[in-house]
């Protein structure tokens, strides 16, 4: 188990959310430690090395523009979900509609990953713009309850004011991706043992006949 835990993680991450919630600002803060408030509505892919618990990790981060077509059979959605090992779902604490879109994103992701045979999907939910608490329309408790019901991690951050909290988001996702891969390997090992035992018993029944 220790060997699996210590192995390097190279992971693909998709950052999703409605418009103007600060997805690009969050990513740019993580990549450069700097904050830029204005971004165009463009699709971008970044590669970044980060050290988590003394181990260097390579993350490929897809900054995906929001699409109204989030149905599980959407080719755009399927492409993103198949590519990703983990997801960051961002909403603005000042925008109730952006929060209401998160459950739909979760359902879309889980529907596609179920098709692909995944059991537990690394997802973190992020309430951004914590610095604008005077304009808050979504309570912290609502974000926590949503994350709890969907078996996701939850963070509230301000990409504008705090680099460390943004770093914690991506470190947390890397940990979940590692744990997910360990559980998949463990499950595969158990299935292999069961298959081998079934083959042995099948041969014994044949020999007895």
N, C-alpha and C positions, 0 to 999 in steps of 0.2 A: 504493500500500500504506500509506503514511503517513497518508493521509486516513482509511482504514478503521480504522487502529489508534487514532487520536485521537478517534474519534467516541464520543459518550456511550453508556453502557450502562445501559439500564433492564431489569432482569432479575427473573424469578420464581424463587424458591428454595424447595425443600421440604426440611425437616429430618426425617429418619426414624430410627427405632431402637426397640428394645424398651422396655418400661417401666423407669423408675428408672435410666436411664443418664445423665440430666442434659441432655436435649435442651432443655427450657425454660430451664434455668439457663444453658446455653451461649448461647442466643438473647438472654436478658435481659442477660447480661454484655456481649454485643456491642452491644446497643441502648443501654444505660444506664451501662456500666462498673461496675455494682454486681452483687453476688452475693446471690441469695436461694435458700435451700436447699430450701424446700418449695413445691410447686406442685400444683394440682389436675390431674386428667386431662382437660383441656379442649382443644378445637381452637381455635387462634388464628391470625389473620393480621395481620402487622405491615408497615408501610411505613417505610423508613429511608433517609436520604441519607448517603452515605459518600464521602469523597474518596480516590481511588486514583490514585497517580502524577500528582497535580495536577488530576485530572478528577473532577467530581462525578458520582456514580452513585446511582441510585435502586433500592433492592432491596425487593421484596415478598417477605416471608418467611412461609411457611406452617408452623406448628408442628403437625405431624400426629400424633395419637395412634396407638399401635401397633395394627395389626389382624392377627389370625391369618389372615385371608383375604387373602393376598398373591399369589394366582394371577394370571397375566397377563390373564385374562379377567374379573377382578373389576372391577365398575363403579367402586368406590371407588378402586382402584389406578389404573385407566385415567384417571380424572379428575385425579388428582394428577400423574401422569406427563405427560399432555398439557399441563397448565397450566405445568409447570416448565421452566425453561431450564437449571437446575443442581440438584444434590442434595448434601446433607450427611448422611452416614450415620454415626450415632453409636453406639458401644458403650462399656461400662465395662470398664476393664482388670481390674476385680475380679469380673467376671461372664462366665464362659466361654460361657454360653448366649447372651448378648447379642452376643458376637463371632461365634458360629456362625450367627447370624441374618443377618449382613451379606452373605455370598455369595448368600443367597436374595433379599435386597433388590436386589442388583446384577443378578441374573438377571432378576428381575421388571421392573426399570427397562429393561434392554436389550431384553427381549422386546417391551415396549410401544413403545419408541422405534424399534426395527427396523420395526415395523408402520407407524410414522409416517414412515419414510424418513430418520431420522437416522443418521449414520455414526459419529460420535464424541461421546460424551455427557460433559459436565462433571460429574464426581463426585469428591468428596473424602471420605475415610474418616477418622474422628476417634475416637481412643481417649481417652476422658475419665476423670477422677478420678486423674490422675497423682500427685496429692498423697497418695493412699492406696496408695503403692507397697508398703507392708508387707502389703497384702492382695491383691497382684497375682496373677491366675491366667492372664493373657494376656501373653506377652512382646512387647516392642516389635518384635522381628524378625518375629514372626508377622503383625503388622499391616502391616509394610512389604512382606512377601512377598505378602500378599493384595492389597495395592494395586498392586504390580508386575504380578501375574498378571492383574489386571482393568483395567490401564492407568488407574489412578486416582492421585490425590495422597493422601498419608498424613500425618497429624499426631497427636502425642500432646500433650494439654493438661490443664490443671486449671482448669475454669471457676470453681472455688472460690477459687483463689489468684492467677490471672494473667489480666489483661485483654489484654495485648499478644499472647499466643499465640492467643487466640480471634480477635482482630482479623486475624491472619495467615491464619487458616483462611478467613475470608470474603473477604479480599483475594485469596487464592489461587484461590478459586472464581470470582471476578469475572474474573480473568485467563484462566482456562480457558474461561469463557463467551465472552469476547471473541475468543479464538483460534479457538474452534469456529465462531463466526459468520463470521470472516474466511475460514476454510477452506471453509465452505458457499458463500460468495459467490464465492470463487475457482473452486470446482468448477462452480458455476452458469455462470460466465463461460466456462469451458472447454467445457462442454456446449453453450452458445450458439454458440461458434465452430464446433464440430464440426457442429452442426445446420445452420448457415449454409453451411459448405463442402459438406455433403452435398447441400443444395438446389441449389447452383451446379453440382456435378457431375451431378446428376440432370437439370438443364435442358440441360446440354451434351450428354448422351447422347440426350435427346429431340430436340435440334436436329440432331444428326448423322444421326438416322434420317429 
